[in-house]
Amino acid sequence: MFFRTFSTTTSAPRSAIWALWSDVNHWLSWNVGVAQSTLNGPFVSGATFSMTPTGQDAMTSRLIQVEEGVAFTDETVLGDIRVTVEHCMEPLDDGQLRVVYSAQVTGPGAEHVGAAVTEDFDAVLAALVQRAEGIVETA
């Protein structure tokens, strides 16, 4: 099994982060690892979305938990491999938010797959908060 957590802090409000997360169809505008993404229906638990990682084939994922304005978890199953990523926001005492991505991979080659899946998570988090802070500044 593979498990790794990544985090950053931001001054952006929850609503700005949530707006970017829940707009699956536009993830490619800030997520360097996404070439295409399409949400099938509303952003709620049980919904599916297709995502094409940059340089890879499209895959289908499912939102297994959505707590509006706070967190969501998605799951991708590829044969015997299961990739689960939790995305959450935690308020900090100084008024900022800690934005956390936690990835778990199980199945054959979990360490290798997990390393590949998460290799850009630091860059993705940086781009997310930069975009969220920019939304606030221009609003």
FENRA-V197133 format. One record per residue. N is the residue number from 1. PHI is phi as a letter, one per 20 degrees, with the letter a starting at -180 (* if undefined). BURIAL is + if it has 9 or more other C-alpha atoms within 8 Angstrom, else -. D_FIRST is the distance of its C-alpha to the first C-alpha in Angstrom with 2 decimals. Layout:
N_PHI_BURIAL_D_FIRST + N_PHI_BURIAL_D_FIRST
This chain:
1_*_-_0.00 + 2_d_+_3.80 + 3_b_+_6.71 + 4_b_-_10.27 + 5_d_-_13.72 + 6_c_+_16.95 + 7_b_+_20.41 + 8_b_+_24.10 + 9_d_+_27.36 + 10_b_+_30.23 + 11_e_-_33.72 + 12_f_+_33.42 + 13_f_+_33.83 + 14_g_+_31.20 + 15_f_-_33.29 + 16_f_+_32.95 + 17_f_+_29.15 + 18_f_+_29.04 + 19_g_-_31.59 + 20_f_+_29.48 + 21_f_-_26.24 + 22_f_-_28.10 + 23_e_-_30.05 + 24_g_+_27.45 + 25_f_+_30.23 + 26_d_+_30.83 + 27_g_+_27.38 + 28_f_+_28.43 + 29_f_-_31.20 + 30_c_+_28.91 + 31_e_+_25.40 + 32_f_+_25.60 + 33_e_+_22.59 + 34_d_+_24.31 + 35_e_+_27.19 + 36_b_+_27.85 + 37_b_+_26.71 + 38_b_+_28.53 + 39_e_+_28.16 + 40_e_-_29.44 + 41_n_-_31.43 + 42_f_-_31.14 + 43_e_+_28.19 + 44_c_-_27.33 + 45_g_+_24.60 + 46_n_-_24.33 + 47_f_+_25.69 + 48_d_+_24.23 + 49_b_+_24.51 + 50_d_+_24.44 + 51_b_+_23.24 + 52_d_+_23.91 + 53_f_+_21.99 + 54_g_-_24.46 + 55_m_-_24.99 + 56_c_-_22.81 + 57_e_-_23.56 + 58_f_-_23.67 + 59_c_-_20.97 + 60_d_+_21.32 + 61_c_+_19.35 + 62_c_+_20.20 + 63_e_+_20.94 + 64_e_+_19.45 + 65_b_+_21.04 + 66_c_+_23.92 + 67_d_-_25.83 + 68_g_-_28.68 + 69_m_-_29.39 + 70_c_+_26.41 + 71_a_+_22.94 + 72_b_+_21.16 + 73_c_+_17.77 + 74_d_+_17.23 + 75_c_+_14.99 + 76_c_+_15.02 + 77_d_+_14.40 + 78_c_-_14.96 + 79_m_-_15.38 + 80_e_-_12.27 + 81_d_+_10.07 + 82_c_+_9.93 + 83_d_+_10.24 + 84_c_+_11.50 + 85_c_+_13.60 + 86_e_+_15.81 + 87_d_+_19.08 + 88_b_+_21.39 + 89_d_+_24.59 + 90_c_+_25.62 + 91_f_-_29.28 + 92_d_-_30.25 + 93_g_-_33.45 + 94_e_-_35.09 + 95_n_-_34.97 + 96_e_+_32.18 + 97_d_+_28.87 + 98_e_+_25.40 + 99_d_+_23.35 + 100_c_+_19.59 + 101_d_+_16.78 + 102_c_+_13.29 + 103_d_+_10.54 + 104_c_+_7.28 + 105_c_+_5.82 + 106_c_+_4.81 + 107_o_+_6.96 + 108_f_-_8.66 + 109_m_-_8.47 + 110_g_+_5.48 + 111_f_+_6.55 + 112_f_-_10.02 + 113_f_+_10.03 + 114_g_+_8.68 + 115_f_-_11.31 + 116_f_-_13.82 + 117_f_-_13.48 + 118_e_-_13.94 + 119_g_-_16.44 + 120_d_+_19.36 + 121_f_+_18.31 + 122_f_+_20.75 + 123_f_-_23.47 + 124_f_+_22.81 + 125_f_+_23.15 + 126_f_+_26.25 + 127_f_+_27.80 + 128_g_+_27.15 + 129_f_+_28.92 + 130_f_-_31.61 + 131_f_+_32.39 + 132_f_+_32.38 + 133_f_+_34.68 + 134_f_-_36.86 + 135_f_+_37.25 + 136_f_+_38.54 + 137_f_-_40.90 + 138_e_-_42.44 + 139_f_-_42.69
